[in-house]
């Protein structure tokens, strides 16, 4: 996977906050970024909280893109 994709499969919920925050700040020059959360509504909620806290412009996927979040601007 490219550096602009963060796959959270296998990551424990308590590790997500720091991983997402590091990912978006370290890769902000590579926008848009993709964060793959999978089908876990709790994982999606945690990721959205981090992105909202950092004032990121993002879009949550739906339909066939459900479980993915695209980050367009930090």
C-alpha positions in Angstrom: 0.0 0.0 0.0 1.1 3.5 -0.7 2.1 6.0 2.0 -1.2 7.8 1.5 -3.3 4.9 2.8 -3.6 3.8 6.5 -5.2 0.4 7.0 -6.5 0.0 10.5 -7.4 -3.7 10.2 -5.8 -5.5 13.2 -5.2 -2.2 15.1 -6.7 -2.1 18.6 -9.1 0.7 19.4 -6.9 2.2 22.0 -4.1 2.6 19.5 -6.2 4.3 16.8 -6.1 7.9 18.0 -2.3 8.2 18.0 -1.9 6.2 14.7 -4.4 8.4 12.8 -3.0 11.7 14.2 0.6 10.7 13.3 -0.6 9.5 9.9 -2.4 12.7 8.9 0.4 15.0 10.1 3.2 13.0 8.6 1.5 12.7 5.3 -0.3 16.0 4.9 1.7 16.7 1.7 0.2 13.6 0.1 -3.5 14.6 0.2 -6.0 13.1 -0.3 -5.3 10.4 2.3 -7.4 7.3 2.8 -8.0 5.7 6.1 -9.5 2.2 6.0 -11.5 1.5 9.1 -13.4 -1.6 8.0 -16.9 -2.4 9.3 -16.3 -1.4 12.9 -18.6 1.5 13.7 -16.5 2.2 16.8 -13.3 2.4 14.8 -15.0 4.8 12.3 -16.2 7.0 15.3 -12.7 7.1 16.8 -11.2 8.1 13.4 -13.8 10.8 12.9 -13.2 12.2 16.4 -9.5 12.6 15.6 -10.2 14.2 12.3 -12.7 16.6 13.7 -10.3 17.5 16.5 -7.6 18.4 14.0 -10.1 20.4 11.9 -9.6 18.2 8.9 -11.8 18.3 5.8 -12.9 14.6 5.3 -15.6 12.5 3.8 -16.9 9.2 5.1 -17.4 6.6 2.5 -20.8 4.9 1.9 -22.1 2.1 -0.2 -19.1 0.2 -1.6 -16.7 2.6 0.1 -18.2 2.1 3.5 -15.5 1.8 6.1 -13.1 4.2 4.3 -12.6 7.8 5.1 -10.9 10.2 2.7 -9.0 13.2 4.2 -8.8 16.1 1.8 -7.3 18.9 3.9 -5.7 19.3 7.3 
